[in-house]
Amino acid sequence: MKPSHIARATGINARTIRRTLELWWKIGSVQRTPIERGRKERLNALDIAVHPVLVPLAKTTRRKAYI
């Protein structure tokens, strides 16, 4: 079945169908590995223990803007 026919039948863009088929033909799978974004967080035990307390506090505290 042509990508344009698949696109019409599914409502998915034909270019997306072609990219997916190309990936499947090359590596035999269509599941891409995610790209890591930014650096990983470093949390210690104190950060993990304090975090649940600070988040609600930060949401309820009004801050004054100093300009």
Rosetta silent file (secondary structure, phi, psi, omega in degrees, C-alpha in Angstrom):
SEQUENCE: MKPSHIARATGINARTIRRTLELWWKIGSVQRTPIERGRKERLNALDIAVHPVLVPLAKTTRRKAYI
SCORE:     score description
SCORE:     0.000 S_00000001
   1 L     0.000  137.043 -178.479    0.000    0.000    0.000 S_00000001
   2 L   -74.482  149.800  177.657    1.358    3.448   -0.892 S_00000001
   3 H   -57.252  -34.748  179.649    2.080    5.998    1.850 S_00000001
   4 H   -66.413  -35.259  177.578   -0.438    8.386    0.301 S_00000001
   5 H   -69.671  -41.224  178.283   -3.161    5.715    0.560 S_00000001
   6 H   -63.495  -42.458 -179.811   -2.230    4.976    4.168 S_00000001
   7 H   -61.786  -43.607  179.872   -2.258    8.709    4.924 S_00000001
   8 H   -64.605  -40.387 -177.271   -5.688    9.148    3.410 S_00000001
   9 H   -72.150  -33.868 -175.343   -7.093    6.144    5.279 S_00000001
  10 H   -99.731  -19.411 -177.121   -5.619    7.073    8.673 S_00000001
  11 L    83.305   10.755  178.364   -5.627   10.870    8.529 S_00000001
  12 L   -95.407  145.632 -179.471   -1.891   10.989    9.245 S_00000001
  13 L   -57.586  138.719 -178.722    0.392   13.184    7.150 S_00000001
  14 H   -61.578  -35.768  178.649    1.966   11.296    4.208 S_00000001
  15 H   -63.696  -38.421  177.258    5.430   12.602    5.156 S_00000001
  16 H   -63.900  -41.318  177.958    5.034   11.094    8.624 S_00000001
  17 H   -62.091  -45.295 -179.909    4.080    7.763    7.054 S_00000001
  18 H   -63.654  -41.825  178.493    7.155    7.873    4.784 S_00000001
  19 H   -63.320  -41.210 -179.675    9.495    8.732    7.679 S_00000001
  20 H   -65.816  -44.499  178.470    8.057    5.919    9.780 S_00000001
  21 H   -64.064  -39.838  179.260    8.361    3.390    6.952 S_00000001
  22 H   -62.966  -43.263  177.552   11.919    4.514    6.205 S_00000001
  23 H   -63.324  -41.141  178.871   12.905    4.074    9.838 S_00000001
  24 H   -64.725  -41.745  179.010   11.277    0.643    9.900 S_00000001
  25 H   -65.831  -37.868 -177.216   13.085   -0.417    6.707 S_00000001
  26 H   -72.096  -49.209 -171.846   16.472    0.784    8.031 S_00000001
  27 H  -117.294   -4.097  177.588   16.465   -0.587   11.561 S_00000001
  28 L    80.104    7.176  179.563   13.454   -2.891   11.766 S_00000001
  29 L  -146.477  152.642  178.185   11.804   -0.833   14.479 S_00000001
  30 L  -111.304   13.260 -179.917    9.901    2.421   14.641 S_00000001
  31 L   -97.769  113.467  179.686   10.711    3.220   18.238 S_00000001
  32 L   -85.746  151.081  174.364   13.268    6.011   18.491 S_00000001
  33 L   -82.688  135.232 -177.638   15.488    6.483   21.501 S_00000001
  34 L   -67.780  147.850  176.504   14.722    9.779   23.240 S_00000001
  35 L   -84.587  134.300  177.986   17.256   12.585   23.117 S_00000001
  36 L   -73.125  132.840 -179.151   18.536   13.645   26.523 S_00000001
  37 L  -112.866  121.872  177.463   17.639   17.250   27.198 S_00000001
  38 L    70.592 -174.074  178.465   19.769   19.326   29.501 S_00000001
  39 L   -92.035  155.805 -178.614   21.756   18.028   32.376 S_00000001
  40 L   -73.732  147.467  179.234   20.406   15.530   34.849 S_00000001
  41 L   -74.251  143.736  174.984   19.206   16.772   38.208 S_00000001
  42 L  -113.435  106.800  178.697   21.311   16.083   41.235 S_00000001
  43 L  -112.387  135.174  174.081   19.162   15.655   44.295 S_00000001
  44 L  -103.081 -179.061 -176.075   20.478   14.679   47.675 S_00000001
  45 H   -61.959  -37.123  179.776   18.482   13.300   50.593 S_00000001
  46 H   -66.689  -42.843  177.864   17.830   16.774   52.023 S_00000001
  47 H   -59.453  -43.401 -178.603   16.469   18.083   48.693 S_00000001
  48 H   -67.120  -37.579 -179.299   14.141   15.116   48.416 S_00000001
  49 H   -72.597  -35.680 -174.539   12.930   15.511   52.021 S_00000001
  50 H   -85.419  -27.967 -174.885   12.348   19.294   51.775 S_00000001
  51 H   -52.342  -49.194 -179.589   10.794   19.406   48.306 S_00000001
  52 H   -62.130  -22.892  179.458    7.248   18.301   49.303 S_00000001
  53 H   -82.534  -39.094 -174.211    7.208   21.035   51.967 S_00000001
  54 H   -76.308  -34.404 -176.703    8.488   23.885   49.781 S_00000001
  55 H   -61.758  -50.697  177.296    6.282   23.414   46.715 S_00000001
  56 H   -63.939  -35.078  178.682    2.941   24.090   48.486 S_00000001
  57 H   -63.893  -43.032  179.252    4.572   26.931   50.430 S_00000001
  58 H   -65.514  -32.533 -179.781    5.834   28.564   47.229 S_00000001
  59 H   -73.680  -28.122 -176.709    2.379   28.317   45.671 S_00000001
  60 H   -95.724  -17.313 -177.736    0.676   30.046   48.598 S_00000001
  61 L   -84.692  130.693  177.342    3.285   32.742   49.286 S_00000001
  62 L   -90.107  134.325  179.283    2.836   36.025   47.445 S_00000001
  63 L  -105.124  143.766  174.847    6.028   37.603   46.198 S_00000001
  64 L   -93.173  136.257  178.874    6.618   41.308   45.777 S_00000001
  65 L   -86.127  122.528  176.829    8.223   42.375   42.545 S_00000001
  66 L  -102.182  117.270 -177.288   11.223   44.613   43.116 S_00000001
  67 L  -114.162    0.000    0.000   11.983   46.709   40.082 S_00000001
